Amino acid sequence: MKAFMDEEFLLDTECAKKLYHDFAESMPILDYHCHISPKEIAEDKRFKNITEAWLLGDHYKWRQMRSNGIEEYFITGNAPDREKFQKWAETLEKLIGNPLYHWSHLELKRYFGYQGHLNGETAEEVWQLCNEKLKRPEMSVRGLIRQSNVRLICTTDDPTDSLIWHEKIKEDASCSFTALPAWRPDKAVNAEAEGFSDYIRHLEQVSEMKISHFEDLKKAMIKRMNFFCERGCRISDHGLDYVMYAPAPPEEIETIFQKALAKKALTQEETAKYKTALLLFFGRQYHRMGWVMQLHYGCIRNNNKAMQKKLGPDSGFDCISSHTPAEELTGFLNCLSSADELPKTILYSLNPNDNAIIGSILGCFQDTDAAGKLQQGSAWWFNDHKNGMTEQMTSLASLGILGNFIGMLTDSRSFLSYTRHEYFRRILCRLIGGWVENGEYPYDKKALETIIQGICAKNAAAYFNFTL
C-alpha cells in the first residue's frame, strides 16, 4: 500500500517520476486566467483564519457541503468560522475520488506543512495549525503568490473597471510578480439580461460618450479596450452558454439594440443575432490589437432560481450543458478566418463530450500566426480532476499537437489554489510517462524536456508574449 499523497503521488511509473522531478516540479506558474481580486493583491491582504482563506467564495466546496446535507447557515450563512470549518472537514472525509480531496490536502501540505488528513476528528488540530501559520508574514496574499513560484497573474475585469488596483500593483516595486487585467465584457454581450440598459448607461459615464446606437457601443468598447491595452491587457475572455453564429444585417442589429436599451424582452433569435454581431466585432478588434480570445462555454448557470435570488450568481448552482452546436462555432470562426481577422483563440467547453469536437475544429483554422494558434483550453471547472485532465490531454494528443498545449490555469478565487498546477503537472507526467514506459514514445530526454516544460509554462509564455 502506497503512502497517502507522498512525494510520488500520482506518479505511477519510473519515467513519470523522472519527468516530474527533473522537468516539471520547479517550473514557474503563469496563471493566465483566474478570478482573484487585484484589490487584495494591492493591499497584500492577510487572512484572519483558514475559513476566510479557504471557504469564503469557494462554490466548489459549497456544492459538496450542500450535497452532504449541511445547512446553508454553515455554508454561506452567519455561522462562526470555526463551525463552518468543522462542517467542511466532516464533508471532506467523504470525498473519496473527488479532486477537492486532493486539492485540499495539497494545500495543507504545501502551505501549512500538515502531513495528516483532515476530517471531523482532526479539524481542531488543523484549525489551530493553519491559523497559527496564517499569522506569519509569508502567509499574506503576496507571500502565498511568491511561495507558489507564480510569475504572472491575469485577473478577470469588466470593461468599466478603473483598473486602479492594477495601477497600484504596478507602481509597487516590492511586488515580485506581474498582475495584468483581462477583458471580460459579458455584461455588454448579454443584452437579454436584466440590468443591460443600466449597464450601458454606466458604460457611457466611464467611456465619456453617449451610447445611443450600436455603432456608439462599438466606439465606446474600442476606447475601453485601448484603456485596458495601455495597462498591459493582452487577453480577453467570454463566458457563453454556447458559441453562436446567427448573422444579421446592421439595421436589424440596431433594432435589437434599441429594444434592449428600452428594457424590452428579446426573443432567443434576437439575442443570438445581437451576440453574434458583438462577438464578431470583438474578434476583429482582438486580431487587430494582438489579443488572445478565450471562449468559455457549455454551462447552464444559476439553475436553482430560489437560491440565486437569495445568494446571487456564482454560488454553486451551475451545471454542464448539452447544447454546444459545433456548426455554429465553426461558422463563427470561419467568418473571422475568411476575412483574415481570426485572433489567437482558446476554446473551453464545460461538456467533456466536446473534447474530440474541439480537437478536430482546431485543425481547420490553424495558420502561421502562432504554433497552435487555436488551442483547446485545459479541462475546466467540472472537468479539472484526474480523469477529466487525462481525457482532455489524451484527446488533444490524438487529434492535434499536445506539445503545443498552453497548459493549466487556476480559474480560481483562492490564493491557496496554485497547488492545482502541481496536481495538473503530476497528471501530465503520469500520462506521458506511461506512453514512454509502454514504448509508445522514445525516452528522448531533450524532446521530453521541451514538451513537459512547454506545457507547464513555456508554451503559454510564447503564446501570450509573456516573459518567464
N, C-alpha and C positions, 0 to 999 in steps of 0.2 A: 504494500500500500504506500503510495507516494504521500509525502507530507503536504499539508494544506497550503496551497499557494506559495510554494518555496521559490527559490530563485530560478528554477527551471519550469515554472508554471506555464502550461500550455505548450511547452517546447518538447515534443514527444519523440524527436529523433536527434541524433548527434549533430547532424547537419543544421537542424533548426536552432539548436543551442549555439552553434558556432556563428551562424548568420546573425542571430540576435545580439550576442555579446560582442562580436567583432565589428559589426556594421550598423546595427540599428539602435542599440541601447543609449549611446551617447549623442545621438543626433539632436540638434535643437528643434524647437517646435515653432512652426508658423501657423498660427490659429487664424485662418483667413475667413472664418465665419463663426460668429458667436453672438450671444445676446447679453453679455456682461455690461455693466454700467461704466461709461467713461468718467462719470462723476465720482464713483467710488475709487477708480484708479487715481484720478487727480487728487483726491483728498486722502489717498492711502488709508482707506477705511480699516478699522480694526473691528473684530467680532467679539461680542460680549460672551458668547458661549457657542458650543458646537451646534445647537439647534438653529441659531441665527445663520451660521455659516453653511449648514447642511440642508436644512429643511425649508427655509424661507424661500418661497417662489419655485420650489422644485416639484413640478407637477408629475414627474416620473414617480417620485416617492409617494405623492398624494394618491395617485391611482391605486397603488398597491395597498396602501393603508385602508382605503375605502373597500377594496376587494377583501380585506381581512376583517371587515365588519366594524372598523373603528369609527366612532362618532366624529362628525365634522368639527366638533368643538376641539378635538385633539389634533386636527389636521390644519385647518385654516382659521380655526376659532381662537378664542382668548384663553385657552388652557395655559398654565405655566409651562415655560420652555422645558423644564425637567420632565414633566409629564408627557409632553409631545415626543421628546426623545425616547422615553420609555416605550411608548406605543410603536414608534418606528423600530426600535430594537426587537420588540416582540413580533413585529411583522417580518423583519429581515430574516429571522431564523427559519422562516417557512419558504423563503425564496430560492430554493434549490433549483438550479438550472436557469435562473434569471440573471441577466447581466448586472442588475443592481447589486446582487450579492458580491460579484467580483469587483465592481467599481468601488463599492463602499469599503471593502477590505483593502483594496489597493490604496485608497486614500488614507485609511487608518495606518497602514504600514509606512507609506512614504512620507506623510506629513507629521504623523504623531508617534511613529515608532512602535505602534501596537502590533504585537505578534499573535494575539489570540483571535477569537472570533466573537463577534458581537451578537448577543441575544438578550432575552429578558433578564437572565440572571447576571450577566456581565455588564449590564447597562450602567450601573452606578460606577463601577471601576473605569469604564471607558469615558463616561461623563466627566469624572474627576481628572483623568489623564488629559483629555482633549482641552478642557477648559484651562488647565494649568499651562499647557503648551501654548494656547492662544494668547497668553499674556506676554510671550516673548516677542522681541522686536521683529524677528524674521517671519512672524506669522501674520503680519499685516497683508493687505491686498498685494502691494508691490513685492513684499517679501515672498509671498506664495508664488507669484509670477516668476521671480528670479530663481527660486528653488527649482521650479519646473523647467528651467532652461528654455523659456519662451523668448523668442527674439522679436516677434511681431504679432499684434492682435488687430483684427478688423472687427469693429463693433457693427451694430445694425441701427441705422439712423434715418429718421424721416426727413424729407426734403425741406421741411420748415424749421428744422433744428438749427439753433445758432452755432452749434459746434464749439461753444465756449469752453467746454471741459477738454476737448481735444487740444484747443489752443493752450490751455494751462499745462497739459501734459507735455506738449512740445516745448514749451518755454522752460520747463523744469529740467535743468541739467543733471539732476540726481537720478532721473528716470533712466534705467539701463536698457529699455526695450522701446520699440516703436508701437504706438497705438494710432490707427488710422480709421477714419469714418468709412462706412459703406452705405450706399444709396439704397433705401428701401421705400419705394413710392406706392405702396399698396393702397393707401388712403385715397390717392388720386386715381388709381385704377378701378377701385371698387365703387363705381357710380351707383350701383344698386343698393349700397349700404346706407343705413340710417346715419345721418351726420355728414354725408358727402358734400352737400351745399355749404354747410358751415365750415367744412374743411377748406373749400375753395376760397371762401371769404378770408380765412386765416392766411392762406397762401398769398392772397392779394396783399395783405399787410406786410408779410415777410419779403415778398418779391418787389414791393413798392410799385405795383402796377395794377390797373383794372383788368379783371378777367371776366369779360362779357361773352366771349366766343371761344370755341375750341382752339382756334389758332392762338388766342391770347394765352390759353393754358399751356400750349407748347412753348411759347416765348418765355413764360414765367418759369417753366421747367428748365429751359436752357440756362436762364440766369442762375437758378439754384444749382444746376449741375456744374456750372463754371465756379460758383462759390465753393462747392464741395471739392472740385478738382484742385483749386488753389490751396486747399488744406490737405492734400495728399490722397484723396479718394481715387481708387482705381477699379473698384468693384461695385457692381450693382447686385441687387437680389430681389426676387419677386416670389411672394407666397401665393400660389394659384390653386384653384380647385383642379384645373387641368389647363393645358396649353391649348387655347382655342384659335381657330382660324376662320373668321366669318367676315371677309372683306366687304366693304360698303362704300359708296361714293361719299365725297366730303360733305355734300349738302345733307345727306341722311345722318352722318355723324353729328353734324351741327344741331340737327333737330333733336337727336337723342340727348346731347349735352344740355340743351336748353330745358328739356323735360326734367333731367336730373337736377339741374340748378333750381328748378321750380318745386323741387321736393315731390315730384310725381313718380309713382311706381313705374319701373321699367320692366318690360317683358324679358323673358330669358333670351330671346333673339336679339333684342336691342342691347342688352348687357353684353352679349358676346361680340356684337359688332363694335361697340364702343371700346371694349377692352382690346380687341384686335387692333384697332386703329392706334390706340395709345401705345400698346406694346411694340408695334412695328415702328412707331416714331422713336420710342426709347432705343430699340435695337439699332436703328440707323445712327442715333447720336452716340451710342456706346462705341460703334465701329469707328466713327469719326474721331472720338476722343481717346481711343485705345483702351477703353474699359472692358472688363470681363462681365458678361451677363450670366447670372445664376438664376435658374428656374426651378423652384421647389414646388412640386405639385403632387396630386394623388391623395389629398387629405380631405376628409369631411370634418369640419370644425364645429365645436360648440353644440354637440348633439343633444345634450341634456339642457333644455332651454330654461328649466326652473333653476338649475344651478348656475347657468350663465347669468341669469338675471340677478342672482344672489352674489356671485363671486366675480363676474366679469369673464373676459376671454382668457385663454392660456392658463386654465386652471385644471386641466386634466380630463376633458370630456370630448376629445377628438378621436378619430379612427381612420383606418385606411379606406380609400375609395376604390371602387372597381371601374369608375368612369374616367379612363385616361386614353382617349382616342388617338391612336398613332397617326391616322391620316390627317388630323388637324395639326398635330405637332409638326409633321413633315411639311404640311402646307405653309405653316408659319416660317419654318426655317428656309424653305425653298424661296419664299417671297423675298427674304433678305439676301439669300445667296445669289439669286438670279440677277440682282442689281449690284452685286459685289459689295453688299452692306451688312454682311453677317459678322458680328463680333465673335471673339472667343466666347464660348458658351459652355456652361456646365449644367447638365440635366440630372435632377434628383427626382425620382418617383418614390413615393411612400409605399407603393404597391410592389412587392418583390417580384410579382409576375411580370413586371415590366423590364426586368434586367436584360433579357435577350432582345426585347424590342429596342431598348435604348442602344444596346451594343451594336445592333445591326443598323440603326439610324446613323450612328456616329460616322460610319464609313461612307455614308452618302454625301457628307458635306465637309470632309476634311480638305485642307489645302495647305499651301506653303507658308501661310501666315505664322504657323507655330507647329511644333511637333505635338500632335494631339490637340489641335485647335478646339475641337469639340470633345468634351470629357463627360464620362459618366461619373457623377459625384459619389462620394463614399456612402456606404449603407447608412441610411438616415432614419433617425427617430425610433420607430418601432422595429427597425432592422439592424441597429448598431449593436448586435450581440454576436457571439461566436459563429453561429450558423449563418446569420444574415451577412456578416462581413465575408465569410468564406464563400458563400454563394455569389455575392456580388463580384468579388475578385476572380473567382473561377469563371463566371460568365464573361466578364470583361476580357480575361485572358483567352477564352475560347473564340471570341468574335473580334477582338481588337488587339491593342498592344498594351499589355499590363505594365510594361517597363516605362511607359509614358504617363502612367496614372499619377495624379497630383495628391493622392492620399487623404489622410484623416483631418477632420476638424472637430471641435467640441460641440458646436451648436448648443451651447450651454449658457446658463445664467449664473453658474457657480465658479468661484475661483479655485475650488478644490478639484475640478473635473479634468485637469490636464493629465491625470493618470489614464484617461481614456486613450490617449496616444500610446501609452505603454501597452495597454490591452490590445489595441489595433496592431502595433508592431510585433507583438508576440504571435498574434494570429497570422499576420503576413509571413513571418519567418517559419511558422509551423507549416503553412501551405506550401511555400516554395521549397523548404527543406524536405518536405515529403516527396515532392516531384523529383528532387535531386537524388534522394535515397532510393527512389523507385526506378532510377535510370531513365527518367523522362526528360532530364536536362543535365548536362555535364557539370561536374564541380569545377567550373571555370571561375576562379576566385575573383578575377578582375571584373568579369561581366556581372557576377552576382553582387559584388560590392556596388557597382553602378546602379543596378536595378533596385536593391534594397535601400540604399541611401537616397536614390532618386525619389522613390515612393514616400520615404519618411519625410523629406523636406526639400531636396534639391530641385525636383520637378516643379513644385509649387513656386519656389523662388524664381525659376526661369519663366514659368507661365505668367506670373503676375508682375514680373520685373521687380522683384523684391531683392534685397541684399541680405544674405545669410550672415 
